[in-house]
Each structure stands twice: as structure tokens, then as C-alpha cells.
Amino acid sequence: GNTERNGTSADSSAILCSICADRATGKHYGASSCDGCKGFFRRSIRKNQSYTCRFSRQCIVDKDKRNQCRSCRLRKCFRAGMRKEAVQNERDRISSHRAEGQVAVGTLSINVLLQAEACVHQFLTLLSPESYDISTKKIACVGDVFDSMKQQLLLLVEWAKRIPEFCCLPIDDRVALLRAHSAEHLILGVARRSLPYNDLILLGNDFVIPVQGAEMEVSRVAFRIHKELVKPLRELDITDKEFTCLRTIVFFAPDCLGLGCPQTVRHLRFQAHVLLEEVTSGQRGRFGELLLTLPALQSVAWQMVEDLHLARLLGEASVDSLLLEMLLGERATAQQGSSLGSFPSMPMPSDSNLTPDHLYGHRSLPSHLTSVILPRPSCKE
């Protein structure tokens, strides 16, 4: 029956989904439907799915039972007037879309995103071969944490350079995106690496931070990472595909400062949402559960940046120009910039064309992050 929402009875006259009788959000592909049935129909057509009913092809398709039989649900979509051609035409429009008359918007692919993850993982294992024996790992001090941050920020640049849609953006927009949410990427990466462990956080440089450690300024953030991110993601048993979709959603932030093409970036984030919706389509509510981890991610990232500011003020560790620009939003002074020749301390893979100049861009360029305009290093298949 009709239920009241938000304390009003105005919804009693709302248009209902012609497939499952949930509240319709509009006319999609030729029929009034809810977002759930719209997404189901789109995925079924794009993947050319063929479903089989286990019963007599007369299953009830309503708000509560719509996920029980895909065959009957798809048949009801067609009976309601949804058209296969409308889905195909929509894809054609997306691929040829021009945002603000400047940049062609490509279509994000889950396979390309997974390949980008694999390439970065390959870099990381060359720098620090994986060892699953926690007893051999050293406890990190503040300096070790900063070293890990520098390493992971460089790998973030490498990850982004392997996404063709990112490389097609203007250079200023690429720099803006790399600056905007780099802290969240650091936190998300360390949370993922720490999923197998109950009482510690595993850094990318193979150091560990005990959740209940002696160094309060380090362990405070580690405790929050474990409680607010590691535990929820472990309970969700997040997959590689889901993780790379979340990472991409965080990365393509249309509201970040300095964007010349926010509509293009907004569309890329929308595509990342669609990919996450597709990889979670078999489990009702999972899409929302994964997105609900993002506010905690942002909150922990803010605290990490505050602690970084504090450590810099107290002189507890040297904060180099890359951390200044990407995490603290500041440009390095001439004096700080003079140390670039000796950074990074981590060795780069032998097949990489990254040198300190590549990593930071040519001296005539306004930002160290303009390295993204250079050819990306090869990645062994």
C-alpha cells in the first residue's frame, strides 16, 4: 500500500514504477520506472543478458520481490514499454558528449581501472617486495610515515596517468584533481592494505603502526583508520572491482578548486558511480553501504592533514615540497625546492622513465605535478 514519507501524504498521488510499483523517478527508456528497474534494464541490455525463470514465468515482480527473478522482471520491463534501442542510443550520446565545448568525455572501463591498479601494485612490489610475516616489520615513527606518504603520492600520479580519460583533461585540471583529494587516497590505500590485520595499520613502505601505539600523534589517526574504515570494509568484504570504483569516485571530484572543465569531471564521476552500481548489482543495498564509507574517509583524511600541519610546525619531521603541494596545498619555497634533486629516496623500477625531474616537472613549469604531461612509463603485462 501507499506509505507516507517525510510526514506528508503528498506521495499518495506519486507516479508508480510500471514494473515493480515502487515510486517512479521519471520516464526511462520508454516507461515510467524507478531507478532500480531503470538500472536493471540498462545493465541487462548492455551486457546482453539472457535470464531463465526457474518457475512458470509468472513470478511476482513488486518492490519487495523484484530481485528474485530477473527473467520475469526483464519481461515486465519490455511489457511496460521499455525499449532496447533507447539504452543503445544513450550509450552513443555519452561517448560523443562534449563537456563545455572543450573536452571529449570518454567512457570509463572497469578493465582499464583494474589494469591501472595492477601497474601501481607492480611498482610497489618492486620497491618493497611483499612479506606476509608481520613479525619482521618495523614500527613506524613520524619520519617513516612521511616517507610512505611521499611514495604513495608518487604512485597516485602513476595510477592517474593510466586512465585515458584523465590524460585527456587540460593540464591545469589534472593538477587540480591530483591536489584535491590526495589525502583521501592515502587513507583509502592504507585501509585496504590493513584489511587482514586486527591491531595494526600497514604502510606502503612496509612499516607498521600499532593501533594502540606509543606515538600518540601517529596512532590516533591509525586507530580511526582501523575503526572507521578497515572494520567496515572488512565486514563488507570489499572486492578489487569495488575498491577501484570507490577510488575513482573519490578522485574525479567536480567541486575541487581550479577546475576549468567541472562538467567533464562530473560526468566521469557519474560513470564511476555507474560502474560501482554494475559491479554491486547482485546485492541489494551494497552500493549504498560502500558509498557510506566515504564521509568517514574524508573526516580521517582531514585529521591526518591537521596532524601533518602540526608536525611541520613542531619540526618533528621535514615536510618536502611534494607533501606541501599535494596535502597542504602550498607551493615549495626556492629553498625547499632545492632539495628536489635528492628526492625521491625510493628507487624507481628499472623500466620506468621517471627521474626526479620527471616526477616534479621541468623547472619552468609552475607545479611539480605537471609531471602528468610526460609519457607514462611502461607497465609489464
N, C-alpha and C positions, 0 to 999 in steps of 0.2 A: 504494500500500500504506500501511498504518499507519506513522506515524513517531513516534518518541519525542520528547517535549517536556519541557523543564526537567529532563532527566536521569532521568525515571521512565518506567515503562511503563504507568502508570495510565490513559493516554489510549486504550489499546487497547480498552477497554470503553466509550468515549465514544459517545454517540448521534451519528449522522451526519446531515448535511443530506439530506433525501429528494429534493432537486433535483440538487445537484452533488457530494454525498458529502464535502464539507468538514465540519469539526466543527460540529455544531448548537449553537446557543446557547439553544435552547428551542423551544416551540411557538408559531409566529407565523401568524396568520390561518388557523389550522386545520391546519397541517402543521409537523413538525419541520424546522427550517431554520437556516442560518447567517445572520449579519447581512447579508451581501452579497445573498443571494437574498430575504431579507425586504425590504430597501430597494429592490431592483429591482422586486419585485411591487408594493410600495406606490406607487412613482413611476409605474409603468405604469398602475395603476388610477386614481390621482388625475389624471393627465394624459390619461386615456382613450386611451392609445397603441394604435395598430394596426401590428403588425410584419409583415414579409413575409420568408419564408425564401427564400434565393437558390438553394437546392438542392432536395432531395426531402423536406423536413420530417422528416428523420431524423438531424439533426446530433447529435454527441456533446455532452452537457452535463455536464462534470465540473469539478473545482476549477480546472484549468488552462485549459479551453476555454469556460467558462460565459459569457464576454463576446463570443464570436464570433458567435452567432446569437441575437438577442433573441426572435425568433418561437418557436423551439424551446424556449428557456428558459422563456418565459411559458406555453407549452403544458404543459411539465413541471410548472410550479408548480400549474396547475389540476389536473393528473392526480394530484399528490401530496396534494391536498385543500385547497389554499388557496382562500379564498372572497372574492369581490369585496365582499360586504356587510360583512365584518369590517373592511376598510380604511375604508369609508364610516362605519361606526359609531364607529371610533376617532377620526375627524375630528370627529364630533358631540360625543364626550366631551371632546375637547381644548377645543373652542370654548366649552363650557358649564362648564368646570372652575372651581372656586373654590379659590384657594390660601389656606390657613389661615382659611377662612371670611370673608375680607375683600374680596379684590380679584379681579375677573373677569379671567381671562387671555385676552387677545385672541390672534389669530394673526398673527405677523409676516409681512409680504408683501415679496417682493424688489422689487416695483414701488414700494412706499412708501419702502423704504430707498434705492433709486436716486433717487427724487424728492427725498429729504432731502439726498442728496449734491449733486444738481444745484442746489438752492436755495442751499446753502452756497457752491458754486462761483460762483454768480451774485453773491453778496455779495462774494466775494474779487476777482472781476474788476472790480467797481465800485470797490473800494478801491484795487486795483493792477492796471491793465489788463495783460493778458498780453503779454509781449515775449519772443520766442524767441532774440533776439540776446544771447548771454551776454556779449559784449564790452562791452555798455552797462551791465552790472550792477556794483554796488559790493560790495567785500569787507566783510563784517560785522565789527564789533567786538562786545564783550560787550554793550554797551547796545543795539545793533541786534538781537542775539539775544533779549534780554529783551523788546524791543518786539514782535518777531514772536511770542514765546510768548503775550504778552497778547492779541494779535489772534486767534491760533488758539484760545485758551481760550474767548474770547467766541463764536467760530464753533462750537466744540464744543457750547456751550449751545444755540445756534440749531439745530444738527443734531439734538440730542436732543429738542427741543421739536416737531420734525416727525414724531416716531414716536409714534403714538397710544397704544401700549402703555406707553410711558414716561410719558406725560402722565396716565395713569390710576393711576399709583402714588401713594402718600401723599407729601406734600411732603418729609418727612424722608428718605424713601428716594431721592427724586430728587436731593436734595442729596448724599446719601451716595455715589450712583453717580457723580455728576459729580466728586466729590473723589477717588474711589478709584483710578482708572487714567488720570487726565488726562495724566500724563507719557507713558504708552504711546501715547496718541492723538497727542500732539505728534510723537513719534518716527515713528510709522507714517505720518502725513501728510507729513512732510519726506522720508521714504524714497520715498514714492510720487512726489512732485514731482521727485525727483532721478533717477528711473529712466533718463531719456535721457542722463545725463551720466556721464562716466568719472572725473573728477578733482575734482568739487566737489559740495557739497550746496546745494540751492536752498531758501531760506527762503520763507515765505508772504508776507513783505513785500518780496520781490524782491531782497533781498540774497543774496550767496553766501558760502559758507565753503569755501575750498580744502581738500581732504583732507590735503594736506601744507602747511599754512599756518604762518605765523609765530607766530600767537597759540595757544600750545600748549593752554591750557585750553579753547579753542573747538574747535580742530582735532582734539583727542584723541577727543572724542565723535563728531565728523564722520567721522573715519577708521573708527570702529567701525560707525556707521550704514551707511557705504558698503560695508564688508567683510562685515558680518554680516546686513544686511537688503537693501540695494539690489541687490547682486550676486545673492543667491539669488532675490529676487523677479523680477529681470530674466530670469534663466535660466528661471524658471517661466513667464514671460510672463503675469503675473497680469492677469486681466480686471477690468473695473469691478464686475461682479457678485461675483466672488470677494473683491475688496477690501472691498466694503461688508459682506459676510458676516463677514469677519475682524474688521473694526472693531466690528461688533455683538457678536460673541463676546467680544471684549475688554471691551466696555462693560458688558454685563449680567453682572456678577461677583457671584455669590451669597455669596461669602465676605468681602465688604467690610464694614468696621466700620459699625455704626449702622443696619443694615437691620432694618426691622420685618417685612418680608414676604420672607424669603430664598427660600421655596419658589416664590413668584411669579417672582422674578428667575431662579432656577434653571431654571424652565420656559421662560422667554423665551430663556435661553442655549441650552437644548436645541433650541428652534425655530430659532435661528440656526445651530446645527450641522446641523439637517435641511436648511435652505436651502443651506448650503455643500455638503452631500452631494449635493443635487439638481443644483446648477449644475456640479458636477465629475463627474457620474455617468458621462460618456462616457469618462473617462480613469482607468484603474485606478491606484490609489496616489496620485493627485493630492491628494485630501482630506487624507491624512496628511502629504504634503510641505508643504502650506500651513500646517497646524497646527504643524508643527515649526519654523516661523519665530517662534512666539510666545515660547518661552523666551529667545531672543536679544533679542527686543523688550523683554522685562521687564528683562533684565540691562543693556541700554544705557540704559533709562529710569532705572534705579536710579543709574547713574553720572552721568547728567545732573542728577538731583536732588541728589546729593552735591556736584557742581560748583556747583550753584546755592547750596547752603548755604555753600560755601567763598567764592564770590564775594560773598555777602552779608556774611560775617564780615570779609572783607578790604576791604569798602567799594568794590569795583570798579564796582558799578552799583547803582542804587536798586532795591530789590525791593518792588513795590507790594502792596497788600492782596489783589488777585486771585491773584497768584502765591503769596503767603503761604498763602492758604487752600486753593487747589486743588493746588499742587505740594508745599508744605512742611507742609501740614496744620496751619497755625497761624491764629489769628484776628488781624486787624489791631488794633493799639492805637488808642486815641482819636486820637492824634497822626497815625498813619499813615492812619487813616480820613478825616481832614480833607482829604486830597488827592483824594478821590473826585470832587469837583466838576469838576476839570480833566481827569479821565480818562474815556474813552479818548482817546488822541491821534489815533487813526484816525477818519476821518469815516464815518458810517454811511450806507447807501443812503437816498435821498430817500423811498422808500416804506416805510421802517422806522419803527415806533413806539418804537424803542429810544432812550432818553435815558440819561445816567449813572445817574439814579435807577432806571430800569428794569433796567439792566444789573446793578446791585448790590442791588436790592430796596429796599423802604422802610426808613427808618432804624429803625423799631420792630421790624423783623424780625431774628432772631438771626444770619442769614447773608447775605452778598452773593449767594449762589447761589439765594436764594429768588426770583430773577427768573423762574424757570421757571413760577411760578404765574400769571404775567401772560399775556394773549393773545399768541399768536405773531404776528410780523409777516407781512404778505402776501408771497407769492412769485409773481412774474410767471411765467405758464406759458410 
